[in-house]
Amino acid sequence: MEIRELTVEAERREAVPILRQLWRDTDPADVLEWTADDDYRLFGGFVAGDVVGVAGVLVTHVLHHARHAWLYDLVVDESRRENGYGTELIAFIEEWATENGCEYVALASPSAKEAVHEYYENRNYKKWGYIVEKELY
């Protein structure tokens, strides 16, 4: 699989259907808009010229964590799962994060997604704490 950053709108537009497999209730135009944010980096994994998976990352440094790459969106096309593409994308993001001065890769996952938690734990990701939120509207 070839992995590269998706920097132009046409490339990001190609990734929107895959991202919507993770964010099903989000309008495609909104997905395209957030992938254009200056701080958001979107990487695509390609097989035979087709996008098979994506990973969206933001580098941040906050009080409770050292400089880290926050993995917001990792999704492999439903028809291409179980082929190791997600693992390749994670390895790429870890290497990219290291090259960009990050000490960690971090992510959040809904508490009900135990299989997802196991997937990351099998790749040496550790539970650090809890994320809590309050909807304001």
C-alpha positions in Angstrom: 0.0 0.0 0.0 1.2 3.5 -0.9 0.5 6.1 1.8 0.7 9.8 1.2 -0.8 13.1 2.5 -4.0 14.2 0.7 -3.3 17.9 0.3 -5.6 19.0 -2.6 -9.3 19.1 -2.5 -9.8 16.5 -5.2 -7.8 14.0 -3.2 -9.7 14.8 0.0 -13.0 14.6 -1.8 -12.0 11.0 -2.9 -11.5 10.2 0.8 -14.9 11.6 2.0 -16.9 8.4 1.3 -14.5 6.4 3.5 -14.5 9.0 6.3 -18.3 8.9 6.2 -18.1 5.2 7.1 -16.8 6.5 10.5 -18.9 9.7 10.6 -22.2 8.4 9.0 -24.4 11.3 10.2 -22.0 14.0 8.9 -22.8 15.9 5.7 -20.2 15.2 3.0 -19.6 18.9 2.5 -18.8 19.2 6.3 -16.4 16.3 6.1 -14.6 17.9 3.2 -14.5 21.3 5.0 -12.9 19.9 8.2 -10.2 18.0 6.2 -9.1 21.4 4.8 -8.4 22.8 8.2 -4.8 24.1 8.3 -3.8 22.0 11.3 -5.5 18.8 10.2 -3.4 16.4 8.2 -5.2 13.7 6.2 -3.2 10.7 4.9 -4.6 8.2 2.4 -3.6 4.6 1.8 -3.8 3.6 -1.9 -3.9 0.1 -3.5 -3.9 0.0 -7.3 -4.7 3.7 -7.4 -7.8 3.4 -5.1 -8.1 5.0 -1.6 -8.6 2.0 0.7 -8.2 3.8 4.0 -7.4 7.2 5.6 -6.0 8.6 8.8 -6.5 12.1 10.0 -4.0 13.6 12.5 -3.6 16.8 14.4 -0.3 17.6 16.2 -0.9 19.2 19.6 0.8 19.9 22.9 -1.4 20.3 25.9 -0.7 20.4 29.7 -1.7 16.7 30.3 0.4 15.4 27.5 3.7 16.0 25.7 3.7 16.9 22.0 1.6 14.2 20.4 -0.2 13.3 17.2 -3.9 13.0 17.9 -5.3 10.4 15.6 -8.8 11.6 14.9 -9.9 9.5 12.0 -8.6 6.1 11.1 -10.9 4.2 8.9 -10.5 1.5 6.2 -13.1 1.0 3.6 -15.6 -1.6 4.8 -15.0 -3.8 1.7 -11.2 -3.7 2.3 -11.0 -4.5 6.0 -9.1 -7.4 7.5 -6.2 -7.0 5.0 -3.8 -5.2 7.3 -4.4 -1.7 5.8 -5.3 -0.2 9.2 -2.2 -1.6 10.7 -0.1 -0.1 7.9 -1.7 3.3 8.3 -1.0 3.2 12.1 2.6 2.3 11.5 2.9 5.1 9.0 1.3 7.6 11.4 3.7 6.5 14.2 6.7 7.0 12.0 5.4 10.3 10.7 4.7 11.5 14.3 8.2 10.5 15.4 9.7 12.4 12.4 7.7 15.4 13.4 8.9 15.6 17.0 5.9 13.9 18.7 6.4 11.7 21.7 3.0 10.0 21.5 0.2 9.0 19.2 -3.1 9.4 21.1 -6.7 8.8 20.2 -10.2 8.6 21.6 -12.6 5.8 21.1 -16.3 5.4 22.2 -16.5 3.3 25.4 -18.8 0.8 23.8 -16.3 -0.2 21.0 -14.4 -2.9 22.9 -13.1 -4.5 19.7 -11.5 -1.2 18.7 -9.9 -0.9 22.2 -8.5 -4.4 21.8 -7.2 -3.6 18.4 -5.2 -0.7 19.7 -4.1 -2.5 22.9 -2.7 -5.3 20.7 -0.6 -2.6 19.1 0.8 -1.5 22.4 -1.5 1.5 23.0 -2.3 2.0 26.7 -5.4 3.3 28.3 -4.3 6.6 29.8 -7.6 8.0 31.2 -11.1 9.0 30.3 -12.5 11.5 28.0 -15.7 13.2 29.2 -17.8 15.7 27.3 -20.9 17.7 27.5 -23.0 18.6 24.5 -23.7 22.4 24.6 -26.5 22.6 22.0 
